[in-house]
């Protein structure tokens, strides 16, 4: 391969590109963690925060635990990361829980700049902007997201392979196999398979069959070694029962149809909205390249094709398992963003001129569109969005800045995407995230229940909540080792031997009307995870 280390097309020296990449990643990290301290824990984050809370109380373990019992779906590595971030604080907060994911996202930003800066800083900046404007990237960055960490590892593997061929960085190739092991530690077998598949497809497209076979053999060996180690640790930690659960949850359940299953081409059709603007624009750009760049050969175009192969490999590979969720496709996003921003490197061609104009025009009017949208939905959520005046002012100012930039060719290339990125992230943090935590809050009701039952000697019963569902959302707000009882049916409630404090949804309580349990007085009522819940005191018989 031709090395670009000494002849960067953009005129940026390797040392300067590294410094700028570090700066880009550092600024992105600041954006990602802003206003993230001590927020209410909601949704999927509750599970991982509870893992880390129990690890803080009982010390590190191979598998995370809930209610003191090993949880088979994940290895303990991601929980260790949160645990280590939480140790200096003495508690698990939204900041310490999100920090590993935010760092992974910032690394992606830095690597993207470092990969593209040798060709064009315009291409690098617009690729980062499209990455930061993607809804799924935003929501997963401000969360505990194993998929975001896997996306970072996959992109890092792609970057290292490319850098070895083009940036005279072959001495760092050994890091690739360390990253494959890291992917397994974070996401289990799929965490190794996805980056390994991208690596093999990279070598195959470069017609380096020997390196592709070598990479595949090493990946298979690592997968076998890591899997055997995982199963051995499961056997030691919880016996045959935990071993069987680890096999089911981390291997067979990924392939079986069930919750989250979808048709084979689900990712190709349903990702247009979840990964806009990058994914739809990437499709248009590839079509434009196919019509206008046929027969052309240059290093930037070759990188574009490699990104297309990497993204396609991820989409096809993840389409094989039955379980499909939008966040699973995150490893496809960095290549898609790079492809979508290619018109800002390919300066010639009317088609690319139109695409550049389209992208910059969209960026120009994003602040105003968000301001109008916020004004329209605010009456529907008066409690959550009642004090969004400062946010509306900020969006209005960004729109006022963006409009004149559209007519300034020398400033609009960097100014308009910056305005769009700031507007989207301000809206997400100041409106969407705030409304979500207001609607799905579990902290206030749980605190009220613990206050009302603290002096009781009766057990706490969570009726119809499920150990792995709303039970976790309740327990994540309890700052002690509590072992609640779980019941599903009225008969199980009736069978309780003595007095108990019972938490259930108001809908379940209404179904008990006309029975002895339905005549119990409501001690406490409140909102819990967007539903009405009640606390009852079941007397001794």
DAZI-V427171 format. One record per run of one state. SS is the DSSP state (a for helix, b for strand, c for the rest). FROM is the first residue (numbers start at 1). TO is the last residue. If there is no record, write none. Layout:
SS_FROM_TO ; SS_FROM_TO
This chain:
c_1_13 ; a_14_33 ; c_34_44 ; a_45_58 ; c_59_64 ; b_65_66 ; c_67_68 ; b_69_70 ; c_71_76 ; a_77_87 ; c_88_93 ; a_94_116 ; c_117_120 ; a_121_132 ; c_133_134 ; a_135_141 ; c_142_145 ; a_146_166 ; c_167_169 ; a_170_172 ; c_173_173 ; a_174_187 ; c_188_188 ; a_189_205 ; c_206_208 ; a_209_255 ; c_256_260 ; b_261_261 ; c_262_265 ; a_266_274 ; c_275_277 ; a_278_292 ; c_293_298 ; a_299_320 ; c_321_322 ; b_323_323 ; c_324_325 ; a_326_340 ; c_341_341 ; a_342_344 ; c_345_349 ; a_350_381 ; c_382_388 ; a_389_405 ; c_406_408 ; a_409_439 ; c_440_442 ; a_443_453 ; c_454_458 ; b_459_463 ; c_464_465 ; a_466_475 ; c_476_484 ; b_485_487 ; c_488_489 ; a_490_494 ; c_495_499 ; b_500_505 ; a_506_511 ; c_512_516 ; a_517_519 ; c_520_521 ; b_522_528 ; c_529_530 ; b_531_538 ; c_539_541
